[in-house]
Structure formats: C-alpha cells, structure tokens
Amino acid sequence: MADNDTTPSIRRPPTSQRALAAGAISGIAVDFMFFPLDTVKTRIQSSAGFWQSGGFKGVYRGVGSVGMGSAPGAAAFFVTYEALKVKLPQIQFFKENPAFNHMAAASGAEYVSCLIRVPTEVVKSRTQTGAYGQGKSSIHSAISTMKFEGIRGFYRGFGITIARELPFTSIQFPLYESMKSLLSKHYLEGRRPNSYEAALCGSIAGGFAAAVTTPLDVVKTRVMLEARTSSSPYLATTGIPAPNQPSPSILSFPPRLLGILRNEGPSALFKGWQPRCFAISLGGAVFLGIYDLASSIVIGDEEKDNKLS
C-alpha cells in the first residue's frame, strides 16, 4: 500500500459552484489585505513620481473599485481554471505534459478574469495616483474616465495587461502545481499538501513570478495612467501630455518597454519590485491557501456524502 501513496495527492476538482465561491472569498481577502502595498507600488511606478502621486497618503484610496472586481474576477479565474484543467488533458499533448496543461489552463482563466478586472484596475490606478485630482474617490475617477474616454477608457491597457498577466500566470501556476506535487511525492509520503503547505507553495511561486515580470508590470501601470485628452486633469497633475489615441494594443508593448529602458534606464523597469514581490508573495499564500482550504472543505464533505451513499 505504501508504494501507492502518491495517489491520495490526486483529488477530484471542486465543482463549479465551489470554485466560484472559494475564488470569490480568496480574491476579496487578498485585495483588501494587500491594497496599501499595491498603492505604494503603483505610485512608485508612476512617471509622475512617488511623492507627486500621493506618497504614503491615502493608501486605501481606490479600494472601492478593486473591491467590485476582486470577487467576480477571482471567481471567474478559478471556475475557468478548474474546468480547463479537466478538459485540456483530453488532448494527448496536454495529457502527457502536465506543466503545459497548467500553463494553458491558467492562461485561459487569466484572460477571462481580465475581462472583469481591467476596468476596475484602470479606475484603481488613477484613484491611487490622483490622476483626476488628489483625494478624489473611485466613483469620481470612474465618471472622469467615462467623460474623457468613454467605455473604451475602462479597457485602456487591456492588451498590455494580458501581456503582463499571461507570462506571470504561466510561471506562477505551473510552478505552484509542480511544487505541490514534489512536496507530496518526496516529503509527505504521497499525502496531498494541506492548505498551509499549499499556501507556502503559492507564496514562493507568486514571489518568483512577480520578480521576473516586474518590467511588464511597469509598462502596464504607465499605460493605465494615461488619458486620451490633453485637457485631462492628469496633464495638470503630472505635467506630461496625454496621448490622443485609442487604448494601445499588445503590439505597442515592446516599443514602450524599450522607450522606458532608453529614457530612464534599466532601474526604471524594476521600480516597485520590492512591494510588488512582497505583496504578491504574501498574496499568493493567502489567495491560494484560502482557495485550497475552501475547496478542500467541500470536497471532503462531498467524499463523505459519497461514502455514505
């Protein structure tokens, strides 16, 4: 029996309803706990400068907008992720390559999640940096975005956000799943990692992925802080003319990154890496730990029900 100890580490995925609920809970917990660190990171990355963008004042400014997107965004992510993890192995390539299965499932889930999260990210970033006036609320930023840019303004930087999120997710989740598998096989005698152990794996995977993708995050932040009209309060706040053009596509990412590198130097591409890595490392522990705990509780209940029946 000991030779088959690796089998308990494989469990049935949570139902869509459970993934929805567990994802929503974990998303809200992470966003509200680590919002101040995200504010500091966003202000550091702003081209206007940290102190010009608000410094350490009002670090929870914009939390209302992210609160509206955290639960549905995280829920959509995990529902899609769990579904794709099951469906993709029907293709032989993904069945034989679990890492690519997790990578593809996480990337598809991230795309769906971004459709919900990007509008709240735009409002959040502009509120955090006072792009429409220091001390203004999320509602004011949302109204101003609609006034100056219309609906498309809420999806400013969508392509570049995808350019950041897909590499991040493609690193984080295969690493997370691989670490859990190795932990189970070599240290837990085949037992599936508990929620605390899963949280540790999530912390390491998140921190590493955050460090590697910080340059992508800097470009994404800069794009989201732009406005389409030169009469925008953003111009008065930063002194930088806003581009009178539609939201940039993913194709504009390389020249933007090279532009920052050329004009501000390599260090500019890693602005805010400390709070970003710290927040995402801790956030990965909370996000994946809470999700694992919530989904495990129900899976345990379902297994008990199945045994009784």
Disulfide bonds with the S-S distance in Angstrom:
none
